[in-house]
C-alpha cells in the first residue's frame, strides 16, 4: 500500500501534471515555430504564447474539476457494473 498516493495528494499531483503538460506543449509549439520562422523573442507570436499560458493558468481549475468528475463517474459505473455482475 506504500505506492498509493493519499487522497489529498491526488488532486495536487493532477494539477501539477496538467500544468507541466501545458507548459511543455507551449515550449514545443515555440520550438516548432522557431524552426520554421527563426527566433521569435519579443514578437507577436511570443506574446500570444505568453497570453495562452496565462489563460491556461486560469483554466487549470475547471480542467481539474472536469477530470475529477469523469473519474468519479467512471468509478461509479465500475462499482455498479461489478455489483450487478456479482448479483447475477
N, C-alpha and C positions, 0 to 999 in steps of 0.2 A: 503494500500500500504506500510505500515511500515515493513511488513515481507519479502519483496523482496529485495535481495541484489542489489547493484548498479552494473553497467556493468563493472566497474573496479575491484570490489571485487570478482566477479565470477571466473576469471582465477586464482587469488591468492588463493581463497578457494579451487579450484580444485587441484592446485599444492600441497597445504598443505595436502589435503585429500589423494592424491596419495602417497606422501612421508610418511605420517603416516601409511597408509596401508602397504606399502613396509617394513617399519621398524618393524611393528607389525608382519608381516609374517616372517621376518628373526628371530625375537626373538622366535616366535612359533617353527620354524624349529630347532633353537638351543635348546629349551626346550625339544622337542621330541627326539633329538639326545642324550641329556644328560640323559634322562630317560632310554634309551637303552644301552648306552655306558659308562655312568659315566661322570664326569667333563671333559670338553673339552677345558678349558682355555689353551692358548698357544700351541695349536695343529694345524695340517694342516686343520682340519675342521673349527676351529675358524678363521684361516687366510682366508679360502675360503669364509666364510660368510662375513668377512670384505671386501674382494675384490668384492663380489656380491653387497654389499651395496654401494661401491664406483662406480661400474658400473651403478647401479640403479640411482645414483645421476645424472649421465650424460644422462641417458635415460628419465629423467623426462620431459625435453623439447619436445622431439619427441612424447612421450606419450600424453602430454598435447595437442600438435598440432593435433594428430590423433583423440583424443576425441572431440576437438573443431570442426574439420571437419565433424565428424559423426553427432554431434549435429546440425551443420549448415545444412547438407543435410537433416536430419530428419525434421527440421523446414521448409525447403523449400518444401519438399514433402507434409507436412501437409497443408501449405499455398496453394499449387497448387491443392491438392485434395479438400480443402474446397471451393476454388473459383469455381472449376468445378461443385461441388455439388450445390452451390448457383445459378449457371447459368443454371443448368439443370431443 
